Each structure stands twice: as C-alpha cells, then as structure tokens.
C-alpha cells in the first residue's frame, strides 16, 4: 500500500505545480528504460547452459514496494537461478512511474528477468508504456532447449472481443521445432476465470494440450497459489501468488521433467 499512496501523493503534488506538468497518460520520459525483455534475453544468452534449468514465476507486484525489495534479496540468494518471470500486474494503474519503480528494484536481480502483461498494466496508456519499456505483449524465446511462450490473456480489457488470447499466434508458436525439446507457457489470467474470454477458454486449453512437449502453463492474477487441470487437462495450469503476499514459485526442469515448489519469504 505504501507505493499506491505515494503515487497519489505525487500526482496531487505535481497537479498543483505551475513549473511543470505531470500526466497519467505519459508513456516515457528521458530516463525511461527500453526493450528490457530483449536486453535481458541478450544477458541470458551469455550465461552457460547446463542440465538443470531453474526459474522463478512471480506476479502482481503492484503496490508492494517493500515486498518487491525483499523478493529481490531472496531471489539473489538462490543458487543456480537462470531467469525470472514477472507474470503481470507490474502496476496498479498502467502508469509509467509504477513500471519504472518496479524496474528500479528488478535491475538488482542477478538473473535476467522477463515481464508479461497483466490486466492492470493495460489501464490508461499502460499498453504503450509496457511495449516501449519491455517489448511485445506476445513474445517467445528459447533457452537450453526450452521455448517460453509469453502472451496476453487479459480478455476483459478487450471487452471479450475474441482477439485475446491470440490463438492463431499461439498455434504458430507451438508448431514443433527440432531445436526445442520442451515448451512452457506464461500469461497473467488463467482460462475459465472471470477475466479470461469465456468464448476462448476451451480452444485455448486445447491448443496448449495439443503440443506433446508442453510441460506446463503458468499464471498469476489470483493472488494465491494453485494448480488446475481444466477439462482434465494433461498439463498443469499453475498459479503463483502475488509478491504482496510474499511468495513465488521456483521451477526446475531436468531432462524434460518439470517440478516446482512454493517459496515464501
């Protein structure tokens, strides 16, 4: 709550100042970082690849400054950590300032990190801020024989118009590739929940299950841990709690076998 209160105080203060103007529609300033997902991937490629892939899935960092700082400290204590995923809701209001606050803390992570778009990040001009600061809303990359497919599932923010998630893009990304032995999907809102487009839940889960090399799909948004198998899904749909609740998932892939554990801090 400290960060949320601070944001309101800053807005109130700047709105009464005649020397310069603050706008919640601002999408960048002179100090705004750019293309962070791409830059972190370049960092990742410089790291050696071994038989064990370890990564974190966390989410919902909004209004959790103290908890984010503690998370970074905890993550940096983990041995052999390859990368970190923040599965959406970086911000409360989709503002530039909130996303910059997050980056200020996450830049202290020893491991490269990747951001996924959340429903709160789409408020206001949030999509424009995210695209400039992190990159595309739907993207993928491969590392150590694993392809990570990160995508937008925030259907409510698009008025359930049938375009989100982009199922055609997903099908293309999940076409078998000889250089890839396993697949991991990451998004913010899981299917069959109130903020996922109800007309796409079944098709979406079928697409993920159709790829025999898909190991799991990870989400946040619920602010609580959980594992789900909608329609008796072959793969698990796994949810990380919020950083505000001081928790995350530590995932390992060894020889194509995925395990994970809940970490509280």
C-alpha positions in Angstrom: 0.0 0.0 0.0 3.0 2.4 0.5 3.6 2.6 -3.2 0.0 3.2 -4.1 -0.3 6.0 -1.5 3.0 7.5 -2.8 1.7 7.6 -6.3 -1.4 9.5 -5.3 0.7 12.0 -3.3 3.0 12.6 -6.3 0.0 13.1 -8.6 -1.6 15.6 -6.2 1.6 17.5 -5.7 2.5 17.8 -9.3 -1.0 18.8 -10.4 -0.7 21.9 -8.2 2.7 22.9 -9.5 3.0 25.5 -12.3 6.6 24.8 -13.3 5.9 21.5 -15.0 3.0 19.2 -15.7 2.5 15.6 -14.8 0.2 13.5 -17.0 -1.1 10.0 -16.1 -1.1 9.5 -19.9 2.7 9.9 -20.1 4.3 6.9 -21.8 8.0 7.7 -21.4 10.5 10.3 -20.1 14.2 10.9 -20.6 15.2 8.2 -18.1 12.7 5.5 -19.2 14.4 2.2 -20.0 13.5 0.5 -23.3 13.3 -3.0 -24.7 14.1 -4.7 -21.4 12.9 -8.2 -22.4 15.2 -8.1 -25.4 18.1 -6.8 -23.3 17.6 -9.5 -20.6 17.4 -12.2 -23.3 20.8 -11.0 -24.6 22.1 -11.3 -21.0 20.6 -14.8 -20.7 22.4 -15.9 -23.9 25.7 -15.0 -22.3 25.1 -17.5 -19.4 26.3 -21.1 -19.7 23.6 -23.8 -20.3 23.6 -26.8 -18.0 21.4 -29.9 -17.5 19.2 -28.1 -14.9 17.1 -25.1 -15.8 15.8 -23.1 -12.7 13.5 -20.2 -13.0 11.1 -18.1 -10.9 7.5 -17.3 -11.7 6.0 -14.5 -9.6 3.3 -11.9 -10.2 1.3 -8.9 -9.1 4.0 -6.6 -7.8 1.7 -3.6 -7.8 1.7 -1.5 -4.6 4.2 -3.8 -3.0 7.5 -1.9 -2.8 8.8 -3.4 0.4 7.8 -6.9 -0.6 9.5 -6.5 -4.0 12.7 -5.4 -2.4 12.6 -8.5 -0.1 11.8 -10.7 -3.2 14.9 -9.4 -5.0 17.0 -10.2 -2.0 15.6 -13.7 -1.7 15.9 -14.4 -5.4 19.6 -13.4 -5.3 20.2 -15.9 -2.6 19.1 -18.9 -4.7 21.8 -20.9 -6.3 21.7 -21.7 -10.0 18.8 -19.4 -10.8 18.7 -18.9 -14.6 15.9 -16.4 -15.1 12.8 -14.7 -13.5 9.3 -14.2 -14.9 7.0 -11.5 -13.6 3.6 -12.7 -14.8 1.8 -9.5 -15.0 0.3 -6.7 -12.9 3.5 -4.8 -12.6 1.4 -1.7 -11.9 -2.0 -0.8 -10.4 -2.9 1.9 -12.9 -0.8 1.2 -16.0 1.4 4.3 -15.3 4.9 4.9 -16.4 6.0 5.8 -12.8 4.8 2.5 -11.4 6.6 0.4 -14.0 9.8 2.5 -13.5 9.6 1.8 -9.8 9.5 -1.9 -10.5 12.4 -1.8 -12.9 14.5 0.2 -10.3 14.2 -2.8 -7.9 14.3 -5.6 -10.5 17.5 -4.3 -12.0 19.2 -5.5 -8.9 18.4 -9.1 -9.7 21.4 -11.2 -10.6 19.4 -13.3 -13.0 17.8 -11.9 -16.2 14.1 -11.1 -15.9 11.1 -11.0 -18.3 7.8 -9.2 -17.9 4.4 -10.5 -19.0 1.4 -8.1 -19.5 -1.3 -8.1 -16.8 -4.8 -6.6 -16.8 -3.8 -3.7 -14.6 -0.9 -2.9 -16.9 -3.4 -2.3 -19.7 -5.2 0.5 -17.9 -4.8 4.1 -19.3 -1.8 4.2 -21.6 -0.3 1.1 -19.9 0.0 -1.0 -23.1 2.1 1.8 -24.7 4.3 2.0 -21.6 4.8 -1.7 -21.5 5.6 -2.1 -25.2 8.2 0.7 -25.0 9.7 -0.4 -21.7 9.6 -4.2 -22.1 8.5 -5.1 -25.7 5.7 -7.0 -27.4 2.7 -8.2 -25.5 3.0 -11.6 -27.1 6.6 -12.9 -27.5 8.6 -16.1 -27.2 12.3 -17.2 -26.8 14.2 -20.3 -26.4 17.0 -21.2 -23.9 18.5 -24.5 -23.0 16.2 -26.4 -25.3 13.1 -24.9 -23.7 10.8 -22.5 -25.5 9.0 -20.0 -23.3 5.8 -18.6 -24.9 4.7 -15.4 -23.1 1.3 -14.0 -24.0 -1.6 -11.7 -23.2 -4.7 -13.4 -21.8 -6.4 -10.4 -20.3 -9.6 -10.8 -22.3 -11.8 -8.5 -20.2 -9.6 -5.5 -21.0 -10.5 -6.1 -24.7 -14.2 -6.5 -23.9 -14.0 -10.2 -24.7 -13.9 -9.4 -28.4 -12.3 -12.8 -29.4 -8.8 -11.5 -30.1 -7.2 -12.1 -26.7 -5.5 -14.5 -26.2 -4.4 -14.6 -29.8 -5.0 -18.3 -30.5 -3.6 -18.1 -34.1 -0.3 -16.7 -32.8 -0.2 -19.4 -30.1 -0.8 -22.2 -32.6 2.1 -20.9 -34.8 4.4 -20.5 -31.8 3.7 -24.1 -30.7 4.5 -25.8 -34.0 7.1 -28.5 -33.4 10.7 -27.3 -33.7 13.6 -29.7 -33.8 15.7 -27.3 -31.7 13.1 -27.3 -28.9 12.6 -30.2 -26.5 10.1 -28.6 -24.1 7.6 -25.8 -24.0 6.4 -23.5 -21.2 3.5 -21.1 -21.5 3.3 -17.9 -19.3 0.5 -15.4 -19.0 -1.4 -13.5 -16.4 -5.0 -14.7 -16.4 -5.7 -18.4 -16.5 -8.6 -19.8 -18.5 -12.1 -20.4 -17.1 -11.9 -17.4 -14.8 -13.9 -14.2 -14.9 -11.3 -12.1 -16.7 -10.5 -14.7 -19.4 -12.6 -14.5 -22.6 -15.2 -17.2 -22.0 -15.5 -18.0 -25.7 -11.8 -18.9 -25.9 -11.2 -20.9 -22.8 -11.7 -24.3 -24.3 -9.9 -23.6 -27.6 -7.0 -22.1 -25.6 -6.6 -25.1 -23.3 -6.9 -27.5 -26.2 -4.1 -25.7 -28.1 -1.7 -25.9 -25.2 -2.6 -29.6 -24.5 -2.2 -30.4 -28.2 1.6 -29.9 -28.1 3.1 -33.1 -26.6 6.2 -31.3 -25.5 4.3 -28.7 -23.4 5.2 -29.1 -19.8 3.0 -26.5 -18.0 1.4 -23.2 -18.2 2.0 -20.5 -15.5 -0.1 -17.6 -14.4 -0.6 -15.0 -11.6 -3.7 -12.8 -11.1 -5.4 -14.9 -8.4 -3.2 -13.7 -5.6 -3.0 -17.2 -4.3 -1.2 -20.4 -5.2 -3.0 -23.1 -7.1 -2.7 -26.0 -9.7 -5.6 -26.7 -12.1 -6.4 -29.2 -14.7 -9.4 -27.8 -16.6 -11.3 -30.3 -18.6 -8.9 -33.0 -17.3 -6.0 -31.2 -18.9 -2.9 -33.2 -19.4 -0.7 -30.3 -18.5 -1.0 -28.4 -15.2 -2.1 -24.8 -15.2 -0.1 -23.4 -12.3 -0.7 -20.1 -10.5 1.8 -18.1 -8.4 0.7 -15.9 -5.6 1.3 -12.2 -5.5 4.5 -10.6 -4.4 2.4 -8.6 -2.0 1.7 -11.9 -0.2 5.5 -12.6 -0.2 5.5 -15.7 -2.3 6.7 -17.1 -5.6 7.2 -20.3 -7.5 10.7 -21.9 -8.0 10.6 -24.2 -11.1 13.1 -26.7 -12.2 13.3 -28.6 -15.5 15.7 -31.6 -15.6 15.8 -33.9 -18.6 12.4 -32.7 -19.7 10.8 -33.3 -16.3 9.3 -30.3 -14.5 8.9 -29.8 -10.8 8.1 -26.7 -8.8 7.9 -25.6 -5.2 6.2 -22.7 -3.4 8.7 -20.3 -1.8 7.5 -17.9 1.0 9.8 -15.1 2.1 
